[in-house]
Each structure stands twice: as structure tokens, then as C-alpha cells.
Amino acid sequence: MYKLLVADDERFVRKGIVCETDWKSLGFGEILEASNGREALEMIRSEKPDLIISDIRMPKMSGIEMLKAIREEKNDTPVIFLTAYSEFEYAREALKLYAFDYILKPFEIHYTESRGSDYYGRYVINLPAS
């Protein structure tokens, strides 16, 4: 089973992603939650999630700053960004840092599950057995 980290300062959004998606059926046995970018970065370093779903604008550290920090540490964990901001600059910065996807809020919960499933199909199935 794999680990998922959901980072969003909006508790309602975070809980919706965690509770409304059948992550276990997608191969994720442990779901971690962070309410800001700095907390997420600490969890990434200590828990080593296999997939990160993160808001871009969060207190203490943005999702972009968080992604920049993990990429500087040579961590290539896939990141799916969520944001209510459709400004192209955010998407461009996310793509430069090799974000896996970029989803605009509000979104349908099944879309998040679909992106998790896409991750599962592209990455998890190809992982060597441990």
C-alpha cells in the first residue's frame, strides 16, 4: 500500500478529498493531512508519501515553495496542485517544477479520484515489488 499526503489550509476541501474518495481501492493505505505548506514539507521529509495533492496558496509556505524545496532535495514525488486561481503564472511555475497535474477549484470529487487513478496507472503499477 502507498501513502498519500493531502495539503490544504481549507479543512472542508482537505476532508472532502480524504473522505469522499476510495483511496484504498487505488492502492493508498495511509492518508496524511497537512494544513499548510511548512507542515506538508515536514511530513514529506519524514513520511515520504508516494503522491501529494496540495493547494497552491497556503499559509506559512505556498505549495509552489513546498514543491521547489522538495525538488531541490532531489525528491521526485508526483504533486497534483489544487487552486482557486486560474492565473497562468501559477500553472507555468507548477509545470516548471514538474507538477503531475493542476486542478482548479471548485472541482468534482470524482475528478480528484480520476487523477489519483491516473497516477496509480502511470506510476504505482510500474514500481518494483518491495
Residue pairs with C-beta under 8 A, 6 or more apart in sequence:
1 24
1 27
1 28
1 29
1 30
2 27
2 28
2 29
2 30
2 49
2 50
2 51
2 124
3 28
3 29
3 30
3 31
3 32
3 47
3 48
3 49
3 50
3 51
4 23
4 28
4 30
4 31
4 32
4 49
4 50
4 51
4 52
4 53
4 116
5 32
5 33
5 34
5 40
5 43
5 44
5 47
5 49
5 51
5 52
5 53
5 54
6 14
6 17
6 18
6 31
6 32
6 33
6 34
6 53
6 54
7 14
7 33
7 34
7 35
7 36
7 37
7 39
7 40
7 52
7 53
7 54
7 55
7 58
7 63
7 66
8 14
8 17
8 35
8 53
8 54
8 55
8 58
8 82
9 35
9 36
9 55
9 57
9 58
9 59
10 55
11 35
13 55
13 82
13 105
14 33
14 35
16 109
17 53
17 109
17 112
18 31
18 33
20 109
21 109
21 112
21 113
21 116
22 113
23 31
23 116
26 113
26 116
26 117
26 120
27 120
27 124
28 50
28 51
28 116
32 43
32 47
32 49
34 40
34 43
35 58
36 58
36 59
36 60
36 61
37 54
37 58
37 59
37 60
37 61
37 62
37 63
37 65
37 66
38 60
38 61
38 66
39 60
40 52
40 54
40 58
40 61
40 63
40 66
41 61
41 66
41 69
41 70
43 49
44 52
44 66
44 70
44 75
44 77
45 73
48 77
49 77
50 77
50 78
50 123
50 124
51 77
51 78
51 79
51 80
51 100
51 116
51 119
51 123
52 77
52 78
52 79
52 80
53 79
53 80
53 82
53 112
53 116
54 63
54 66
54 67
54 79
54 80
54 81
54 82
55 63
55 81
55 82
55 83
56 62
56 63
56 64
56 81
56 82
56 83
56 85
56 90
56 94
57 63
57 83
57 84
57 85
61 69
63 79
63 81
63 83
64 90
64 93
64 94
64 97
67 79
67 94
67 97
67 99
68 97
70 77
71 97
71 98
76 98
78 100
78 119
78 123
79 94
79 97
79 99
79 100
80 99
80 100
80 101
80 102
80 103
80 112
80 115
80 116
80 119
81 90
81 94
81 99
81 101
81 102
81 103
82 103
82 104
82 105
82 107
82 112
83 90
83 102
83 103
83 104
83 105
84 104
84 105
84 106
86 104
90 102
91 102
94 102
95 102
100 115
100 119
101 115
101 118
103 111
103 112
103 115
